[in-house]
Amino acid sequence: MPHVPRPPSVDHGVISFLWAVGLGAYIYYGSLAVGVSAGTAFIFAALAAFAIFVFVRVFGEDTPPRRHALRRRNSQSRTSGD
């Protein structure tokens, strides 16, 4: 069976930016579709895109932060030593 190459590694900041732009555009055009003025829709979409970017950047990683792993290891060593 031939080896299937893995997809390229993309920085998490780029992924966060793409989510923010995509969902911001969705909010913008959705707001225009329901009759919101273009200026109001743009400001609302830009604020939402910024919030989405920050949220995905902070909470979107698959790997847990190092401090949680250390805390879990320390609590396990305390319970196993008793």
N, C-alpha and C positions, 0 to 999 in steps of 0.2 A: 504494500500500500504506500503510495507516495506521501511524503511529509507535507502537511498543510501548514503554510506559514501563519504565524500569529498576526493579528492586526497591529498597526503601529501604535506606539505609546504616545499619548497626547497629554499635555500638561493639564492639571485640573482647573487652572485659571481659564484656559481656552474653552474647556467644556462648560464652565460656569457662564462665560460670556455668551456662548452659543445658546444656552438655555435662556438667558436673560433677553437676548435679541429676539429669539423665536417667540417666546411668550409675550414679550412687550409688543411685538408686531401683531400678535393675535389679539391682545387687549385693545390696541389702537384701532385695528380694522373692525373689530367687534363693536367698539364704541361708536365708530362712524356708522355702522350698519343699523344701530338702534336709534340714531338721531342725535348723538352728542356732537357739539361743535368740534371742529378740527383742533382748535387750540386747547380746549379742555381735554380732548382725547389724547393729544400729544403729551401734555403735562402729566396726566394720570398714568399713561403708558410708560413714560420715562421714570417716574417714581416707582412704579411697580417693577420695571426692569431692574432698577438699582437694588430694590429689596430682594428680588429673585436672585440676582447675582451674588449678593452677600450671603443669602440663605444657602444657596447651593455651594458656594465656596467654603462656608464654615461647616455645614452639616452633610455635604454630599460625598465625602470620601468613604471608601469601603473599609479602609484600615482604621482601627481604633487608635486614638491618640496614645502616646507612650505612657502618659501618667496613669491611664486606666489600667493598662497591663501591669504596671508596677504595683499599683494599689491592690489588684487582684492577687498577684503573686505574694505580696506581703501578708494579705489576710489568709491565704491558703497555708503559708508556712506557719503562721501562728496557730491555726486550728489543728494542723497535722502534728505539731510538736507537743500538744497537751495530752 
